[in-house]
C-alpha cells in the first residue's frame, strides 16, 4: 500500500498554530473524511474517506476500496526530508541537476542515510559524473519531495492522488501551499488492493 505525505511546499514554512491545525482537522471531520481520534494525532478514515481521493480512483478501484488506514499529524523538532522511508530505487529517474546524469544509487543511499544523524542543511551528494557536491535542492528526484517540520501522513492510502479542492481548502486553513509526496510513486505500486487494517504505525 501507499503512504502519502501532505507537507508544506516550502522548507521555511512554520509549524501551523494550534488554531489553524484544529480548523484543518475540523474541516476533514465535517466532511467525514476522518473520524474522531482514538489516540492523540491519529485519525481513522471516516465514512466519506473516498472523497479525499481524485475522482479517477473509481476507474481503478471498487468504492469500498477507496480508503486509507489512518491519518497522522506529524511534527519534528528539526526539518525532515520526505518521503522518510523510501528506498533509493523508488526514486526512478533521479538525476544530477548540474550534469543531468542519473544519480549513483549507492552514493545517494549513503547521503540519505546520513540524514538520520545530520540536519538536512548538511546533506551532500557527490555526483560521480561531474564531481559536483549537491544539496537536496540540487537533485531532481523524479517525484515530489519535501523538507518539513510538520506534515500529515496518510498511511495505507488506496490511491496516490488527492482531490484538488480538498488540498486547496487545507492550504487556506493552514495558510501555506502544500505538496503531496508519495512514499512510492503510483507507477511503482503494482497491485492496488484495499487498505490493510493494523498497518504498522511509525513512532
PyMOL commands that place a pseudoatom at each C-alpha (Angstrom):
pseudoatom trace, name=CA, resn=UNK, resi=1, chain=A, elem=C, hetatm=0, pos=[0.000, 0.000, 0.000]
pseudoatom trace, name=CA, resn=UNK, resi=2, chain=A, elem=C, hetatm=0, pos=[0.940, 3.629, -0.428]
pseudoatom trace, name=CA, resn=UNK, resi=3, chain=A, elem=C, hetatm=0, pos=[1.811, 6.210, 2.197]
pseudoatom trace, name=CA, resn=UNK, resi=4, chain=A, elem=C, hetatm=0, pos=[1.272, 9.876, 1.306]
pseudoatom trace, name=CA, resn=UNK, resi=5, chain=A, elem=C, hetatm=0, pos=[2.790, 12.899, 2.995]
pseudoatom trace, name=CA, resn=UNK, resi=6, chain=A, elem=C, hetatm=0, pos=[0.870, 16.194, 2.836]
pseudoatom trace, name=CA, resn=UNK, resi=7, chain=A, elem=C, hetatm=0, pos=[3.540, 18.743, 3.688]
pseudoatom trace, name=CA, resn=UNK, resi=8, chain=A, elem=C, hetatm=0, pos=[4.288, 22.457, 3.287]
pseudoatom trace, name=CA, resn=UNK, resi=9, chain=A, elem=C, hetatm=0, pos=[5.839, 23.196, -0.088]
pseudoatom trace, name=CA, resn=UNK, resi=10, chain=A, elem=C, hetatm=0, pos=[8.489, 25.455, 1.451]
pseudoatom trace, name=CA, resn=UNK, resi=11, chain=A, elem=C, hetatm=0, pos=[11.015, 24.195, 3.967]
pseudoatom trace, name=CA, resn=UNK, resi=12, chain=A, elem=C, hetatm=0, pos=[10.777, 27.606, 5.653]
pseudoatom trace, name=CA, resn=UNK, resi=13, chain=A, elem=C, hetatm=0, pos=[7.065, 27.181, 6.402]
pseudoatom trace, name=CA, resn=UNK, resi=14, chain=A, elem=C, hetatm=0, pos=[6.430, 27.344, 10.158]
pseudoatom trace, name=CA, resn=UNK, resi=15, chain=A, elem=C, hetatm=0, pos=[4.598, 24.646, 12.070]
pseudoatom trace, name=CA, resn=UNK, resi=16, chain=A, elem=C, hetatm=0, pos=[0.923, 25.702, 11.949]
pseudoatom trace, name=CA, resn=UNK, resi=17, chain=A, elem=C, hetatm=0, pos=[-0.590, 27.364, 15.001]
pseudoatom trace, name=CA, resn=UNK, resi=18, chain=A, elem=C, hetatm=0, pos=[-2.839, 25.089, 17.054]
pseudoatom trace, name=CA, resn=UNK, resi=19, chain=A, elem=C, hetatm=0, pos=[-5.944, 27.012, 15.932]
pseudoatom trace, name=CA, resn=UNK, resi=20, chain=A, elem=C, hetatm=0, pos=[-5.070, 26.568, 12.244]
pseudoatom trace, name=CA, resn=UNK, resi=21, chain=A, elem=C, hetatm=0, pos=[-4.375, 22.851, 12.697]
pseudoatom trace, name=CA, resn=UNK, resi=22, chain=A, elem=C, hetatm=0, pos=[-7.637, 22.392, 14.627]
pseudoatom trace, name=CA, resn=UNK, resi=23, chain=A, elem=C, hetatm=0, pos=[-9.514, 24.158, 11.822]
pseudoatom trace, name=CA, resn=UNK, resi=24, chain=A, elem=C, hetatm=0, pos=[-7.963, 21.853, 9.200]
pseudoatom trace, name=CA, resn=UNK, resi=25, chain=A, elem=C, hetatm=0, pos=[-8.806, 18.735, 11.208]
pseudoatom trace, name=CA, resn=UNK, resi=26, chain=A, elem=C, hetatm=0, pos=[-12.327, 20.017, 11.922]
pseudoatom trace, name=CA, resn=UNK, resi=27, chain=A, elem=C, hetatm=0, pos=[-12.834, 20.522, 8.184]
pseudoatom trace, name=CA, resn=UNK, resi=28, chain=A, elem=C, hetatm=0, pos=[-11.797, 16.911, 7.492]
pseudoatom trace, name=CA, resn=UNK, resi=29, chain=A, elem=C, hetatm=0, pos=[-14.125, 15.703, 10.263]
pseudoatom trace, name=CA, resn=UNK, resi=30, chain=A, elem=C, hetatm=0, pos=[-17.059, 17.780, 9.000]
pseudoatom trace, name=CA, resn=UNK, resi=31, chain=A, elem=C, hetatm=0, pos=[-16.570, 16.277, 5.556]
pseudoatom trace, name=CA, resn=UNK, resi=32, chain=A, elem=C, hetatm=0, pos=[-16.444, 12.857, 7.268]
pseudoatom trace, name=CA, resn=UNK, resi=33, chain=A, elem=C, hetatm=0, pos=[-13.116, 12.142, 5.614]
pseudoatom trace, name=CA, resn=UNK, resi=34, chain=A, elem=C, hetatm=0, pos=[-11.642, 11.327, 9.028]
pseudoatom trace, name=CA, resn=UNK, resi=35, chain=A, elem=C, hetatm=0, pos=[-13.325, 10.121, 12.187]
pseudoatom trace, name=CA, resn=UNK, resi=36, chain=A, elem=C, hetatm=0, pos=[-12.747, 11.058, 15.802]
pseudoatom trace, name=CA, resn=UNK, resi=37, chain=A, elem=C, hetatm=0, pos=[-9.265, 10.406, 17.121]
pseudoatom trace, name=CA, resn=UNK, resi=38, chain=A, elem=C, hetatm=0, pos=[-8.706, 7.291, 19.207]
pseudoatom trace, name=CA, resn=UNK, resi=39, chain=A, elem=C, hetatm=0, pos=[-5.234, 8.416, 20.247]
pseudoatom trace, name=CA, resn=UNK, resi=40, chain=A, elem=C, hetatm=0, pos=[-3.517, 11.816, 20.012]
pseudoatom trace, name=CA, resn=UNK, resi=41, chain=A, elem=C, hetatm=0, pos=[-2.700, 12.826, 16.433]
pseudoatom trace, name=CA, resn=UNK, resi=42, chain=A, elem=C, hetatm=0, pos=[-4.149, 9.639, 14.874]
pseudoatom trace, name=CA, resn=UNK, resi=43, chain=A, elem=C, hetatm=0, pos=[-7.434, 9.664, 12.962]
pseudoatom trace, name=CA, resn=UNK, resi=44, chain=A, elem=C, hetatm=0, pos=[-9.281, 6.725, 11.364]
pseudoatom trace, name=CA, resn=UNK, resi=45, chain=A, elem=C, hetatm=0, pos=[-10.973, 7.043, 7.975]
pseudoatom trace, name=CA, resn=UNK, resi=46, chain=A, elem=C, hetatm=0, pos=[-14.494, 8.471, 8.037]
pseudoatom trace, name=CA, resn=UNK, resi=47, chain=A, elem=C, hetatm=0, pos=[-17.486, 7.242, 6.076]
pseudoatom trace, name=CA, resn=UNK, resi=48, chain=A, elem=C, hetatm=0, pos=[-16.616, 9.670, 3.236]
pseudoatom trace, name=CA, resn=UNK, resi=49, chain=A, elem=C, hetatm=0, pos=[-12.914, 8.780, 3.113]
pseudoatom trace, name=CA, resn=UNK, resi=50, chain=A, elem=C, hetatm=0, pos=[-13.203, 8.164, -0.634]
pseudoatom trace, name=CA, resn=UNK, resi=51, chain=A, elem=C, hetatm=0, pos=[-13.845, 11.893, -1.163]
pseudoatom trace, name=CA, resn=UNK, resi=52, chain=A, elem=C, hetatm=0, pos=[-10.219, 12.552, -0.206]
pseudoatom trace, name=CA, resn=UNK, resi=53, chain=A, elem=C, hetatm=0, pos=[-9.046, 10.938, -3.433]
pseudoatom trace, name=CA, resn=UNK, resi=54, chain=A, elem=C, hetatm=0, pos=[-9.223, 12.226, -7.006]
pseudoatom trace, name=CA, resn=UNK, resi=55, chain=A, elem=C, hetatm=0, pos=[-12.284, 11.114, -8.939]
pseudoatom trace, name=CA, resn=UNK, resi=56, chain=A, elem=C, hetatm=0, pos=[-10.308, 8.831, -11.264]
pseudoatom trace, name=CA, resn=UNK, resi=57, chain=A, elem=C, hetatm=0, pos=[-9.683, 6.494, -8.304]
pseudoatom trace, name=CA, resn=UNK, resi=58, chain=A, elem=C, hetatm=0, pos=[-13.039, 4.924, -9.215]
pseudoatom trace, name=CA, resn=UNK, resi=59, chain=A, elem=C, hetatm=0, pos=[-11.539, 3.904, -12.577]
pseudoatom trace, name=CA, resn=UNK, resi=60, chain=A, elem=C, hetatm=0, pos=[-9.149, 1.585, -10.744]
pseudoatom trace, name=CA, resn=UNK, resi=61, chain=A, elem=C, hetatm=0, pos=[-10.876, 0.570, -7.509]
pseudoatom trace, name=CA, resn=UNK, resi=62, chain=A, elem=C, hetatm=0, pos=[-14.226, -0.504, -6.143]
pseudoatom trace, name=CA, resn=UNK, resi=63, chain=A, elem=C, hetatm=0, pos=[-15.957, 2.088, -3.920]
pseudoatom trace, name=CA, resn=UNK, resi=64, chain=A, elem=C, hetatm=0, pos=[-15.220, 0.141, -0.730]
pseudoatom trace, name=CA, resn=UNK, resi=65, chain=A, elem=C, hetatm=0, pos=[-11.534, 0.005, -1.620]
pseudoatom trace, name=CA, resn=UNK, resi=66, chain=A, elem=C, hetatm=0, pos=[-11.072, 3.790, -1.877]
pseudoatom trace, name=CA, resn=UNK, resi=67, chain=A, elem=C, hetatm=0, pos=[-9.938, 4.487, 1.670]
pseudoatom trace, name=CA, resn=UNK, resi=68, chain=A, elem=C, hetatm=0, pos=[-6.852, 4.661, 3.883]
pseudoatom trace, name=CA, resn=UNK, resi=69, chain=A, elem=C, hetatm=0, pos=[-5.651, 3.086, 7.140]
pseudoatom trace, name=CA, resn=UNK, resi=70, chain=A, elem=C, hetatm=0, pos=[-5.138, 6.234, 9.210]
pseudoatom trace, name=CA, resn=UNK, resi=71, chain=A, elem=C, hetatm=0, pos=[-4.225, 9.907, 9.041]
pseudoatom trace, name=CA, resn=UNK, resi=72, chain=A, elem=C, hetatm=0, pos=[-1.487, 11.063, 11.420]
pseudoatom trace, name=CA, resn=UNK, resi=73, chain=A, elem=C, hetatm=0, pos=[-0.374, 14.549, 12.392]
pseudoatom trace, name=CA, resn=UNK, resi=74, chain=A, elem=C, hetatm=0, pos=[3.428, 14.616, 12.451]
pseudoatom trace, name=CA, resn=UNK, resi=75, chain=A, elem=C, hetatm=0, pos=[5.737, 17.246, 13.957]
pseudoatom trace, name=CA, resn=UNK, resi=76, chain=A, elem=C, hetatm=0, pos=[9.526, 17.225, 14.154]
pseudoatom trace, name=CA, resn=UNK, resi=77, chain=A, elem=C, hetatm=0, pos=[11.992, 19.306, 16.125]
pseudoatom trace, name=CA, resn=UNK, resi=78, chain=A, elem=C, hetatm=0, pos=[14.122, 19.797, 13.008]
pseudoatom trace, name=CA, resn=UNK, resi=79, chain=A, elem=C, hetatm=0, pos=[13.369, 19.686, 9.279]
pseudoatom trace, name=CA, resn=UNK, resi=80, chain=A, elem=C, hetatm=0, pos=[12.894, 16.170, 7.888]
pseudoatom trace, name=CA, resn=UNK, resi=81, chain=A, elem=C, hetatm=0, pos=[13.318, 15.017, 4.282]
pseudoatom trace, name=CA, resn=UNK, resi=82, chain=A, elem=C, hetatm=0, pos=[10.149, 13.425, 2.925]
pseudoatom trace, name=CA, resn=UNK, resi=83, chain=A, elem=C, hetatm=0, pos=[9.451, 10.671, 1.962]
pseudoatom trace, name=CA, resn=UNK, resi=84, chain=A, elem=C, hetatm=0, pos=[11.117, 9.381, 5.116]
pseudoatom trace, name=CA, resn=UNK, resi=85, chain=A, elem=C, hetatm=0, pos=[11.424, 5.686, 4.342]
pseudoatom trace, name=CA, resn=UNK, resi=86, chain=A, elem=C, hetatm=0, pos=[11.502, 5.385, 0.574]
pseudoatom trace, name=CA, resn=UNK, resi=87, chain=A, elem=C, hetatm=0, pos=[14.355, 3.266, -0.711]
pseudoatom trace, name=CA, resn=UNK, resi=88, chain=A, elem=C, hetatm=0, pos=[16.633, 4.833, -3.301]
pseudoatom trace, name=CA, resn=UNK, resi=89, chain=A, elem=C, hetatm=0, pos=[15.358, 2.510, -6.034]
pseudoatom trace, name=CA, resn=UNK, resi=90, chain=A, elem=C, hetatm=0, pos=[11.987, 4.198, -5.606]
pseudoatom trace, name=CA, resn=UNK, resi=91, chain=A, elem=C, hetatm=0, pos=[13.408, 7.438, -6.990]
pseudoatom trace, name=CA, resn=UNK, resi=92, chain=A, elem=C, hetatm=0, pos=[13.208, 6.313, -10.607]
pseudoatom trace, name=CA, resn=UNK, resi=93, chain=A, elem=C, hetatm=0, pos=[14.858, 8.789, -12.935]
pseudoatom trace, name=CA, resn=UNK, resi=94, chain=A, elem=C, hetatm=0, pos=[16.616, 10.796, -10.193]
pseudoatom trace, name=CA, resn=UNK, resi=95, chain=A, elem=C, hetatm=0, pos=[19.288, 12.983, -11.805]
pseudoatom trace, name=CA, resn=UNK, resi=96, chain=A, elem=C, hetatm=0, pos=[22.018, 15.471, -11.001]
pseudoatom trace, name=CA, resn=UNK, resi=97, chain=A, elem=C, hetatm=0, pos=[20.766, 18.937, -11.981]
pseudoatom trace, name=CA, resn=UNK, resi=98, chain=A, elem=C, hetatm=0, pos=[24.310, 20.068, -12.844]
pseudoatom trace, name=CA, resn=UNK, resi=99, chain=A, elem=C, hetatm=0, pos=[25.231, 17.474, -15.470]
pseudoatom trace, name=CA, resn=UNK, resi=100, chain=A, elem=C, hetatm=0, pos=[21.898, 15.671, -15.995]
pseudoatom trace, name=CA, resn=UNK, resi=101, chain=A, elem=C, hetatm=0, pos=[23.322, 12.209, -15.362]
pseudoatom trace, name=CA, resn=UNK, resi=102, chain=A, elem=C, hetatm=0, pos=[21.386, 9.663, -13.293]
pseudoatom trace, name=CA, resn=UNK, resi=103, chain=A, elem=C, hetatm=0, pos=[22.330, 9.571, -9.625]
pseudoatom trace, name=CA, resn=UNK, resi=104, chain=A, elem=C, hetatm=0, pos=[24.541, 6.795, -8.325]
pseudoatom trace, name=CA, resn=UNK, resi=105, chain=A, elem=C, hetatm=0, pos=[22.271, 4.659, -6.074]
pseudoatom trace, name=CA, resn=UNK, resi=106, chain=A, elem=C, hetatm=0, pos=[24.939, 3.616, -3.530]
pseudoatom trace, name=CA, resn=UNK, resi=107, chain=A, elem=C, hetatm=0, pos=[26.210, 7.193, -3.187]
pseudoatom trace, name=CA, resn=UNK, resi=108, chain=A, elem=C, hetatm=0, pos=[22.672, 8.579, -2.814]
pseudoatom trace, name=CA, resn=UNK, resi=109, chain=A, elem=C, hetatm=0, pos=[21.805, 5.874, -0.270]
pseudoatom trace, name=CA, resn=UNK, resi=110, chain=A, elem=C, hetatm=0, pos=[24.839, 6.845, 1.786]
pseudoatom trace, name=CA, resn=UNK, resi=111, chain=A, elem=C, hetatm=0, pos=[23.941, 10.544, 1.608]
pseudoatom trace, name=CA, resn=UNK, resi=112, chain=A, elem=C, hetatm=0, pos=[20.320, 9.922, 2.622]
pseudoatom trace, name=CA, resn=UNK, resi=113, chain=A, elem=C, hetatm=0, pos=[21.378, 7.612, 5.464]
pseudoatom trace, name=CA, resn=UNK, resi=114, chain=A, elem=C, hetatm=0, pos=[23.418, 10.478, 6.920]
pseudoatom trace, name=CA, resn=UNK, resi=115, chain=A, elem=C, hetatm=0, pos=[20.171, 12.430, 7.375]
pseudoatom trace, name=CA, resn=UNK, resi=116, chain=A, elem=C, hetatm=0, pos=[19.427, 10.161, 10.325]
pseudoatom trace, name=CA, resn=UNK, resi=117, chain=A, elem=C, hetatm=0, pos=[22.311, 11.879, 12.136]
pseudoatom trace, name=CA, resn=UNK, resi=118, chain=A, elem=C, hetatm=0, pos=[22.931, 15.208, 10.426]
pseudoatom trace, name=CA, resn=UNK, resi=119, chain=A, elem=C, hetatm=0, pos=[20.491, 18.048, 9.594]
pseudoatom trace, name=CA, resn=UNK, resi=120, chain=A, elem=C, hetatm=0, pos=[19.246, 18.462, 6.019]
pseudoatom trace, name=CA, resn=UNK, resi=121, chain=A, elem=C, hetatm=0, pos=[21.424, 21.558, 5.584]
pseudoatom trace, name=CA, resn=UNK, resi=122, chain=A, elem=C, hetatm=0, pos=[24.479, 19.285, 5.769]
pseudoatom trace, name=CA, resn=UNK, resi=123, chain=A, elem=C, hetatm=0, pos=[23.230, 16.841, 3.133]
pseudoatom trace, name=CA, resn=UNK, resi=124, chain=A, elem=C, hetatm=0, pos=[25.858, 16.335, 0.424]
pseudoatom trace, name=CA, resn=UNK, resi=125, chain=A, elem=C, hetatm=0, pos=[25.657, 14.036, -2.584]
pseudoatom trace, name=CA, resn=UNK, resi=126, chain=A, elem=C, hetatm=0, pos=[28.886, 13.800, -4.569]
pseudoatom trace, name=CA, resn=UNK, resi=127, chain=A, elem=C, hetatm=0, pos=[27.982, 13.242, -8.237]
pseudoatom trace, name=CA, resn=UNK, resi=128, chain=A, elem=C, hetatm=0, pos=[30.447, 10.718, -9.676]
pseudoatom trace, name=CA, resn=UNK, resi=129, chain=A, elem=C, hetatm=0, pos=[29.940, 12.095, -13.202]
pseudoatom trace, name=CA, resn=UNK, resi=130, chain=A, elem=C, hetatm=0, pos=[30.629, 15.827, -12.783]
pseudoatom trace, name=CA, resn=UNK, resi=131, chain=A, elem=C, hetatm=0, pos=[32.209, 15.782, -9.294]
pseudoatom trace, name=CA, resn=UNK, resi=132, chain=A, elem=C, hetatm=0, pos=[29.681, 18.350, -8.059]
pseudoatom trace, name=CA, resn=UNK, resi=133, chain=A, elem=C, hetatm=0, pos=[28.685, 18.287, -4.418]
pseudoatom trace, name=CA, resn=UNK, resi=134, chain=A, elem=C, hetatm=0, pos=[24.912, 18.696, -4.358]
pseudoatom trace, name=CA, resn=UNK, resi=135, chain=A, elem=C, hetatm=0, pos=[22.413, 19.618, -1.687]
pseudoatom trace, name=CA, resn=UNK, resi=136, chain=A, elem=C, hetatm=0, pos=[18.880, 18.228, -1.627]
pseudoatom trace, name=CA, resn=UNK, resi=137, chain=A, elem=C, hetatm=0, pos=[17.555, 21.072, -3.807]
pseudoatom trace, name=CA, resn=UNK, resi=138, chain=A, elem=C, hetatm=0, pos=[20.144, 20.266, -6.492]
pseudoatom trace, name=CA, resn=UNK, resi=139, chain=A, elem=C, hetatm=0, pos=[18.919, 16.723, -7.087]
pseudoatom trace, name=CA, resn=UNK, resi=140, chain=A, elem=C, hetatm=0, pos=[15.917, 16.034, -9.293]
pseudoatom trace, name=CA, resn=UNK, resi=141, chain=A, elem=C, hetatm=0, pos=[14.370, 13.053, -7.514]
pseudoatom trace, name=CA, resn=UNK, resi=142, chain=A, elem=C, hetatm=0, pos=[11.921, 12.424, -10.342]
pseudoatom trace, name=CA, resn=UNK, resi=143, chain=A, elem=C, hetatm=0, pos=[8.942, 12.838, -7.975]
pseudoatom trace, name=CA, resn=UNK, resi=144, chain=A, elem=C, hetatm=0, pos=[7.695, 15.352, -5.407]
pseudoatom trace, name=CA, resn=UNK, resi=145, chain=A, elem=C, hetatm=0, pos=[9.749, 15.591, -2.226]
pseudoatom trace, name=CA, resn=UNK, resi=146, chain=A, elem=C, hetatm=0, pos=[9.677, 17.976, 0.722]
pseudoatom trace, name=CA, resn=UNK, resi=147, chain=A, elem=C, hetatm=0, pos=[11.669, 19.156, 3.711]
pseudoatom trace, name=CA, resn=UNK, resi=148, chain=A, elem=C, hetatm=0, pos=[9.321, 19.931, 6.590]
pseudoatom trace, name=CA, resn=UNK, resi=149, chain=A, elem=C, hetatm=0, pos=[8.846, 20.124, 10.367]
pseudoatom trace, name=CA, resn=UNK, resi=150, chain=A, elem=C, hetatm=0, pos=[5.108, 19.414, 10.085]
pseudoatom trace, name=CA, resn=UNK, resi=151, chain=A, elem=C, hetatm=0, pos=[3.056, 17.153, 7.832]
pseudoatom trace, name=CA, resn=UNK, resi=152, chain=A, elem=C, hetatm=0, pos=[0.053, 14.865, 7.608]
pseudoatom trace, name=CA, resn=UNK, resi=153, chain=A, elem=C, hetatm=0, pos=[0.871, 11.208, 6.977]
pseudoatom trace, name=CA, resn=UNK, resi=154, chain=A, elem=C, hetatm=0, pos=[-1.895, 9.314, 5.186]
pseudoatom trace, name=CA, resn=UNK, resi=155, chain=A, elem=C, hetatm=0, pos=[-0.968, 5.713, 5.842]
pseudoatom trace, name=CA, resn=UNK, resi=156, chain=A, elem=C, hetatm=0, pos=[-2.163, 2.841, 3.697]
pseudoatom trace, name=CA, resn=UNK, resi=157, chain=A, elem=C, hetatm=0, pos=[-3.767, 5.063, 1.065]
pseudoatom trace, name=CA, resn=UNK, resi=158, chain=A, elem=C, hetatm=0, pos=[-5.627, 3.278, -1.702]
pseudoatom trace, name=CA, resn=UNK, resi=159, chain=A, elem=C, hetatm=0, pos=[-4.743, 5.867, -4.338]
pseudoatom trace, name=CA, resn=UNK, resi=160, chain=A, elem=C, hetatm=0, pos=[-1.932, 8.325, -4.929]
pseudoatom trace, name=CA, resn=UNK, resi=161, chain=A, elem=C, hetatm=0, pos=[-3.809, 11.472, -5.991]
pseudoatom trace, name=CA, resn=UNK, resi=162, chain=A, elem=C, hetatm=0, pos=[-5.915, 13.660, -3.737]
pseudoatom trace, name=CA, resn=UNK, resi=163, chain=A, elem=C, hetatm=0, pos=[-8.921, 15.828, -4.576]
pseudoatom trace, name=CA, resn=UNK, resi=164, chain=A, elem=C, hetatm=0, pos=[-7.572, 19.292, -5.541]
pseudoatom trace, name=CA, resn=UNK, resi=165, chain=A, elem=C, hetatm=0, pos=[-10.429, 21.172, -3.844]
pseudoatom trace, name=CA, resn=UNK, resi=166, chain=A, elem=C, hetatm=0, pos=[-9.690, 19.496, -0.511]
pseudoatom trace, name=CA, resn=UNK, resi=167, chain=A, elem=C, hetatm=0, pos=[-5.973, 20.226, -0.782]
pseudoatom trace, name=CA, resn=UNK, resi=168, chain=A, elem=C, hetatm=0, pos=[-6.731, 23.864, -1.640]
pseudoatom trace, name=CA, resn=UNK, resi=169, chain=A, elem=C, hetatm=0, pos=[-9.017, 24.175, 1.396]
pseudoatom trace, name=CA, resn=UNK, resi=170, chain=A, elem=C, hetatm=0, pos=[-6.322, 22.748, 3.655]
pseudoatom trace, name=CA, resn=UNK, resi=171, chain=A, elem=C, hetatm=0, pos=[-3.844, 25.220, 2.182]
pseudoatom trace, name=CA, resn=UNK, resi=172, chain=A, elem=C, hetatm=0, pos=[-6.128, 28.115, 3.095]
pseudoatom trace, name=CA, resn=UNK, resi=173, chain=A, elem=C, hetatm=0, pos=[-6.768, 26.811, 6.604]
pseudoatom trace, name=CA, resn=UNK, resi=174, chain=A, elem=C, hetatm=0, pos=[-3.080, 26.132, 7.285]
pseudoatom trace, name=CA, resn=UNK, resi=175, chain=A, elem=C, hetatm=0, pos=[-2.000, 29.305, 5.441]
pseudoatom trace, name=CA, resn=UNK, resi=176, chain=A, elem=C, hetatm=0, pos=[0.701, 27.552, 3.425]
pseudoatom trace, name=CA, resn=UNK, resi=177, chain=A, elem=C, hetatm=0, pos=[0.982, 25.909, -0.016]
pseudoatom trace, name=CA, resn=UNK, resi=178, chain=A, elem=C, hetatm=0, pos=[1.083, 22.120, 0.245]
pseudoatom trace, name=CA, resn=UNK, resi=179, chain=A, elem=C, hetatm=0, pos=[2.744, 19.354, -1.744]
pseudoatom trace, name=CA, resn=UNK, resi=180, chain=A, elem=C, hetatm=0, pos=[1.662, 15.710, -1.883]
pseudoatom trace, name=CA, resn=UNK, resi=181, chain=A, elem=C, hetatm=0, pos=[4.684, 13.444, -1.514]
pseudoatom trace, name=CA, resn=UNK, resi=182, chain=A, elem=C, hetatm=0, pos=[4.191, 9.733, -2.266]
pseudoatom trace, name=CA, resn=UNK, resi=183, chain=A, elem=C, hetatm=0, pos=[6.369, 7.219, -0.468]
pseudoatom trace, name=CA, resn=UNK, resi=184, chain=A, elem=C, hetatm=0, pos=[6.217, 5.241, -3.680]
pseudoatom trace, name=CA, resn=UNK, resi=185, chain=A, elem=C, hetatm=0, pos=[5.115, 6.780, -6.986]
pseudoatom trace, name=CA, resn=UNK, resi=186, chain=A, elem=C, hetatm=0, pos=[1.840, 5.429, -8.397]
pseudoatom trace, name=CA, resn=UNK, resi=187, chain=A, elem=C, hetatm=0, pos=[3.545, 3.577, -11.225]
pseudoatom trace, name=CA, resn=UNK, resi=188, chain=A, elem=C, hetatm=0, pos=[5.616, 1.551, -8.736]
pseudoatom trace, name=CA, resn=UNK, resi=189, chain=A, elem=C, hetatm=0, pos=[2.602, 0.299, -6.815]
pseudoatom trace, name=CA, resn=UNK, resi=190, chain=A, elem=C, hetatm=0, pos=[1.941, -2.880, -8.744]
pseudoatom trace, name=CA, resn=UNK, resi=191, chain=A, elem=C, hetatm=0, pos=[-1.239, -4.086, -7.082]
pseudoatom trace, name=CA, resn=UNK, resi=192, chain=A, elem=C, hetatm=0, pos=[-3.922, -1.708, -5.803]
pseudoatom trace, name=CA, resn=UNK, resi=193, chain=A, elem=C, hetatm=0, pos=[-5.741, -3.555, -3.020]
pseudoatom trace, name=CA, resn=UNK, resi=194, chain=A, elem=C, hetatm=0, pos=[-7.980, -2.481, -0.140]
pseudoatom trace, name=CA, resn=UNK, resi=195, chain=A, elem=C, hetatm=0, pos=[-6.145, -0.839, 2.747]
pseudoatom trace, name=CA, resn=UNK, resi=196, chain=A, elem=C, hetatm=0, pos=[-4.859, -3.318, 5.333]
pseudoatom trace, name=CA, resn=UNK, resi=197, chain=A, elem=C, hetatm=0, pos=[-6.045, -2.703, 8.870]
pseudoatom trace, name=CA, resn=UNK, resi=198, chain=A, elem=C, hetatm=0, pos=[-3.408, -2.827, 11.571]
pseudoatom trace, name=CA, resn=UNK, resi=199, chain=A, elem=C, hetatm=0, pos=[-0.645, -1.471, 9.316]
pseudoatom trace, name=CA, resn=UNK, resi=200, chain=A, elem=C, hetatm=0, pos=[2.492, -0.761, 11.365]
pseudoatom trace, name=CA, resn=UNK, resi=201, chain=A, elem=C, hetatm=0, pos=[2.416, 2.668, 12.934]
pseudoatom trace, name=CA, resn=UNK, resi=202, chain=A, elem=C, hetatm=0, pos=[5.630, 4.663, 12.919]
pseudoatom trace, name=CA, resn=UNK, resi=203, chain=A, elem=C, hetatm=0, pos=[6.809, 6.181, 16.150]
for i in range(1, 203): cmd.bond("trace and resi %d" % i, "trace and resi %d" % (i + 1))
show_as sticks, trace
zoom trace
